[in-house]
Amino acid sequence: MFAPSSVVIAPKFCAKKLSKYYIVFIKPGDKLDIAGAQIEAVHAYNIKRCRPSGRLWHIKGDGVGYILTIEGKKIYHAGDNEFIPEMRNLGHIDLALLPIDGTFTMSIKEAAKAAIAIKPSVVIPMHNQKSDPNESKDELESMSNIKIIVLQPGESFGLK
């Protein structure tokens, strides 16, 4: 999964799954500077999506999203998230990776609302196990001037 020399940056919640790697633990509000990239952890959690037991899938404080600043560009990776209030205060974002599954994360419609609130130049839909990312493209492009990039497995996108 990772090269032996990789540094994994993750919340403590993920420690058991990543125990054989060198882990730098991070929590919302933490900022790191690694190899010329600035990494800021932000909240990622559920507001309404619950397990059958009634417990939320992702509890506030357990998981994180990331804002990566590389060569002056800001990339927001929402993580496993719903459209949460903190998204309205992320500041300038060039590229947002937003989940659209609707089971454990926000739905396509919620992702469109989140994108409009975040105002990135580009959105890449992710976590789309049960959703059609082209539907999110159509939904968001009908509501905004945000460019939507739907990637196929193995495909990449370069932010200019």
N, C-alpha and C positions, 0 to 999 in steps of 0.2 A: 504494500500500500504506500509506504513512505520509504525514502532512502534512509539508511542508518544515520546519516548526518543531518536529517531534517529536524527542524524545530517545529513542533506542533503547538499552536496557540489555541487554547480551548478553556471553557469554564470548568470548574472542579466537577461539575455534574457529569462530565464526559471522562473522568479519570479512569474508571474501571475499564472502559472500552479501549483506551489508549495507553494502558499501563506499560507497554513494552517500548514506548517512544519517549524521547526527551520532551517534556511538556512544560510550557510556560503558561501558568494559569492566569486567566483574565476574567474580570467581572465588569458589568456595565459601569462606565465612567473611567475605566483604566485606559491609559494610552501607552503605547510602546513605539520605539523606533528601532527597526531591525533592517539591516542591509539597505538603508536609504529609503525605506518605506515606513510611513507612519500608520499605525494601526490603532484604531479607537474602538473599544467595545461599547455597544449600545444595547438597550433592552430588546428582547425577543420573547414573546409570551402569548398565551391565549387569553381571550376575554370570555369567550362563550363556548368554544369547542372542548367537549369533555369525553373522558373515557366512559364506558358503560357504568362504571362505579359512581360517576358523577364528578370525579376529580378532573380538573383541567389537564389537557395533554402536556402543556408547557406552562410551568409556573413562573411568575415574574421573579427574576433574580437567578433562576437556574440556568437558563440559556442566554445566548447573546447573538446579536447581529454584529456586523463589522463595517466600519468606514475605513477604507484603505486610501491613503493618499500616496500616489506614485507619480513622480515627474509632474507634479502640479495638478494631476487629475484625481478627482474623488469618486471612489466606487463604493456603493452601499450594497452589502450582501445582507438581506433581511433575516436570514436564518429561518427557523421554523417559527412563523409569526402570523399574527392576524394584523389587521389595520388598527394599530394602537396609537394613542394620542402622541406619544413621543416622536412619531414619524413626521409630525408637522413642524418639528424644531430641529431637523438635522442640518440645516444650513444648505449651502450650495452643494449639489450632487450632480456629477456628470453622467454617471451610469448607475442604475438601480437594478439589482437582481431581486425579483419579487416572486414569492411562491404563489401558485394558483390552484393547488390541489383541491382545497375546499373541505378536506376531511380533517387534517391535523393543522392546517394553515388557512389563510384567507382564500376566498373563492375568487373567480375571475372578476366578478363585479366589485368585490372589495379591493382587489389588487388595482383595478382601474381607479377607484377612489383614492387609494394610497398614492398611486403614481401622480395623480393630479395634485395632491397635497404636497408631495415631495418635490415635484417639478424638475425631474432630471431631464437631461437632453435625450437620453436613451434608456429604454427598459428592456431587459431580457427576462422573460418569464421562466420560472424554474419550478421544481417539485410538482411536476405535472403528470403524476401517475394516472390520475383519473380524469384529467382535463385536457382539452385540446388547446395548445398554446396559440394556434391561429385564431381561435375564438377570442382569446384575450387581446390579440393584435387588433382584430376588427372592433372589439368593444372600446378599447382605449383610443385608437386612432379616430373613432367617430366622436370622441369627447374632447380631444386635445390635439396639440401639435407635437406631442412626444413621439419620437421615433421608436418603433418596436422591432426588435430583432429576435426572430424565432430561430434558435440554433438546433440543428440535428445532432444526434450523438456523434462525437468525434470532431464536430465543427468548432471553429474558434471565431472570435470577433476581436478586432483591434480598435481600441479607442484612440482617436486622433486628437 
